[in-house]
């Protein structure tokens, strides 16, 4: 069973396994139609498609951030549509080093499906390995997924003040408040530290070694138990990359603030910090 990362060769070895479900999550925040268009043009054989905006998020409503978390019933329906059974090995991928597909990885974990892995290096790694592709829209027979949410994996806005460590997953310039392309206010949640999700990657866009990532996280956590650390980002998507990295590194899964900065900064009288954060 693969529960964090999977390599292109390992996926290829199982590509025709009927118990495996491959899900393409390519998405472009600047062009909502681009991901599905790319999928139709060429994708990993047998893969089905999940859209970040329409499948992996609820419709945006005031006060819930840019990519609200779907409720359990919506996730049940989605996973059945994707063809996922309780014993399916699910593999998710994108073309953004896992920063989009990690959302689906986390959603499945949240709904108690353990056998889900992120393709290391994504679509580019599959192509670089010289493996074949398919065109057009794929569809699986309906699955029988019946998981339930693990509410302990979540932290709400009101719970944040009691969290021992909060980590912002956005790029450092956004964390410091120097640049904000998406949300109305720049800065970060008071007390947060910064670990940009791209710090998990090497120059080829693949994950660094588990030992390197574990070392970085344990330094960052500075004695706080990993399962008490809360990660957030702009809208609860790329923070999931850090959660994949933690599991890959052999650490207990940290928690997620799904509303993230886009929810926090649009709330009533939000407290805001700028700069490098606390030492």
C-alpha positions in Angstrom: 0.0 0.0 0.0 1.3 3.4 -0.9 0.3 6.1 1.6 2.5 9.2 0.8 4.5 9.2 -2.4 4.8 6.9 -5.4 7.4 7.0 -8.1 6.5 6.9 -11.8 8.0 3.5 -12.3 6.0 2.1 -9.4 2.8 3.5 -10.8 3.7 2.1 -14.3 4.1 -1.3 -12.7 0.5 -1.2 -11.6 -1.1 0.8 -14.4 -3.5 -1.9 -15.5 -4.3 -3.1 -11.9 -8.2 -3.0 -11.6 -7.9 -2.0 -7.9 -6.0 1.1 -8.7 -7.6 4.5 -9.3 -5.6 7.3 -10.9 -6.8 10.9 -10.6 -5.5 13.8 -12.7 -5.8 17.1 -10.7 -4.0 19.5 -13.1 -5.3 23.0 -12.5 -4.2 26.6 -13.4 -5.4 29.3 -10.9 -5.1 31.9 -13.7 -7.2 29.8 -16.2 -9.8 27.6 -14.7 -10.4 25.6 -17.9 -6.7 24.9 -18.6 -6.3 21.8 -16.4 -9.3 19.9 -17.8 -8.2 20.9 -21.4 -4.7 19.5 -20.7 -6.2 16.3 -19.3 -8.4 15.8 -22.4 -5.3 16.3 -24.6 -3.1 13.8 -22.8 -3.1 12.0 -19.4 -1.9 8.9 -17.6 -3.7 5.8 -18.8 -7.0 5.1 -17.0 -6.9 8.4 -15.1 -10.1 10.3 -14.3 -10.2 14.0 -13.6 -11.0 16.0 -10.5 -11.3 19.8 -10.7 -9.9 21.9 -7.8 -12.7 24.4 -8.1 -15.8 22.3 -8.8 -14.8 18.9 -7.3 -12.3 19.5 -4.5 -13.9 22.7 -3.1 -17.3 24.0 -2.2 -18.7 27.0 -4.0 -17.0 30.1 -2.6 -19.1 32.0 0.0 -18.4 35.0 2.1 -16.3 34.1 5.2 -15.1 30.7 4.2 -12.0 31.4 2.1 -11.4 30.9 -1.6 -11.6 27.1 -1.7 -14.0 26.0 1.1 -13.8 22.5 2.3 -16.6 20.3 0.9 -18.8 18.5 3.4 -18.7 14.8 4.0 -21.7 14.0 1.7 -20.2 15.9 -1.2 -16.9 14.1 -0.8 -18.7 10.7 -0.6 -20.4 11.5 -3.9 -17.2 12.6 -5.5 -15.2 9.5 -4.4 -18.0 7.2 -5.6 -18.0 9.0 -9.0 -14.2 8.7 -9.3 -14.6 4.9 -8.8 -13.0 4.6 -5.4 -13.7 1.5 -3.2 -12.6 0.9 0.3 -9.7 -1.2 -0.9 -8.6 1.0 -3.9 -5.1 2.2 -4.2 -5.5 5.8 -5.3 -2.8 7.8 -7.0 -3.2 11.6 -7.5 -1.0 13.8 -9.7 -0.8 17.3 -11.3 1.7 19.4 -13.2 2.6 21.7 -10.3 4.9 19.5 -8.2 1.9 18.1 -6.2 0.6 21.5 -4.9 -2.9 20.9 -6.3 -3.1 17.1 -6.1 -2.1 17.2 -2.5 -5.5 18.6 -1.8 -7.2 15.4 -3.0 -4.6 13.3 -1.1 -5.5 15.1 2.1 -9.3 14.9 1.5 -9.1 11.2 1.1 -7.0 10.9 4.4 -9.6 13.2 6.0 -12.3 10.7 4.9 -10.3 7.8 6.3 -9.0 6.4 3.1 -5.3 5.5 3.8 -4.2 4.0 0.5 -3.6 7.2 -1.4 -0.3 8.5 -2.8 0.9 11.5 -4.6 2.9 10.9 -7.8 6.4 12.3 -7.1 7.3 14.8 -9.9 3.8 14.6 -11.3 2.9 14.6 -14.9 6.3 15.7 -15.9 8.0 12.7 -14.2 5.6 10.4 -16.0 6.5 11.9 -19.4 10.2 12.0 -18.5 10.2 8.3 -17.8 8.9 7.7 -21.4 5.6 6.1 -20.4 2.5 6.2 -22.5 -0.6 8.4 -22.3 -4.2 8.5 -23.3 -6.5 11.2 -24.7 -10.1 12.1 -24.0 -12.3 11.8 -20.9 -12.0 8.7 -18.8 -14.6 7.3 -16.5 -14.6 4.5 -13.9 -17.5 2.4 -12.8 -19.0 3.9 -9.6 -17.1 3.1 -6.5 -18.5 2.0 -3.1 -16.6 4.6 -0.9 -18.1 5.0 2.5 -15.6 6.8 4.7 -16.3 9.3 7.5 -14.5 12.6 8.3 -11.8 12.8 10.9 -12.6 16.1 12.5 -9.5 16.0 14.6 -7.5 16.7 11.4 -9.1 20.2 11.2 -8.7 23.4 13.1 -11.3 26.2 12.8 -10.6 29.9 12.9 -11.8 30.1 16.5 -9.5 27.3 17.6 -6.3 28.9 16.2 -5.4 30.9 19.4 -5.1 27.7 21.3 -2.8 26.0 18.8 0.9 25.6 20.0 2.4 26.2 16.5 1.0 27.6 13.3 2.9 27.3 10.0 2.2 29.4 6.9 2.9 27.4 3.6 3.0 30.4 1.3 6.0 31.9 -0.4 8.1 34.1 1.9 7.2 37.4 0.3 3.5 36.8 0.8 4.1 35.7 4.4 6.1 38.9 5.1 3.3 41.0 3.6 5.4 42.4 0.8 3.2 40.9 -2.0 -0.3 39.6 -2.1 -1.7 38.7 -5.5 -5.0 37.0 -4.5 -6.4 38.2 -1.2 -7.4 41.8 -0.1 -4.9 42.1 2.8 -1.2 41.2 2.9 0.6 39.6 5.9 0.2 36.5 8.0 -1.6 35.2 11.1 0.0 36.5 14.2 2.6 34.1 15.7 2.9 31.9 12.6 6.2 30.7 11.2 6.9 30.2 7.5 7.7 27.0 5.6 7.0 27.5 1.9 5.8 24.2 0.4 8.4 24.4 -2.4 11.1 23.9 0.3 10.1 20.2 0.2 11.3 19.9 -3.4 14.6 19.5 -5.3 15.5 21.4 -8.4 13.6 18.9 -10.6 10.4 19.4 -8.7 10.5 16.1 -6.9 10.5 15.6 -3.1 13.8 15.8 -1.3 14.8 12.8 0.8 12.6 11.9 3.7 15.5 12.4 6.0 16.1 15.9 4.8 12.5 16.9 5.1 12.2 15.3 8.6 15.2 17.3 9.8 13.7 20.5 8.5 10.4 19.9 10.1 11.7 18.9 13.4 13.8 22.1 13.5 10.8 24.1 12.6 8.5 22.4 15.2 11.1 23.0 17.9 9.7 20.4 20.3 6.0 20.8 19.4 4.4 17.4 18.7 3.9 17.2 14.9 0.2 16.3 15.3 -0.3 19.5 17.2 1.2 21.7 14.5 -1.3 23.5 12.2 -0.5 24.3 8.6 -2.3 26.9 6.5 -1.7 28.7 3.1 -3.8 31.0 1.0 -6.9 28.9 0.7 -6.2 25.5 2.2 -4.7 23.8 -0.9 -0.9 24.1 -1.1 -0.6 23.6 2.7 -1.6 20.0 2.0 1.8 19.6 0.2 3.5 20.1 3.6 1.2 17.5 5.1 2.2 15.0 2.4 5.8 15.9 3.1 5.3 15.3 6.9 3.8 11.8 6.3 6.5 11.0 3.7 9.1 11.9 6.3 7.6 9.5 8.8 6.0 12.1 11.1 2.5 12.0 12.5 0.2 14.0 10.3 -0.1 17.7 11.3 -3.5 19.5 11.2 -4.9 21.8 8.6 -6.7 25.2 8.9 -8.7 24.8 5.7 -10.0 28.4 5.6 -6.4 29.6 5.7 -5.3 33.2 5.0 -8.2 34.0 2.6 -10.7 33.2 5.4 -8.6 34.8 8.2 -8.0 38.2 6.5 -11.6 38.7 5.5 -13.0 38.0 9.0 -14.1 40.7 11.4 -11.2 42.9 12.6 -8.5 40.3 11.7 -5.2 40.5 13.6 -2.4 40.8 11.0 1.4 40.5 11.3 4.0 41.3 8.7 7.7 40.6 8.6 9.6 37.4 9.2 7.6 36.1 12.2 8.8 35.0 15.5 12.1 33.3 16.0 
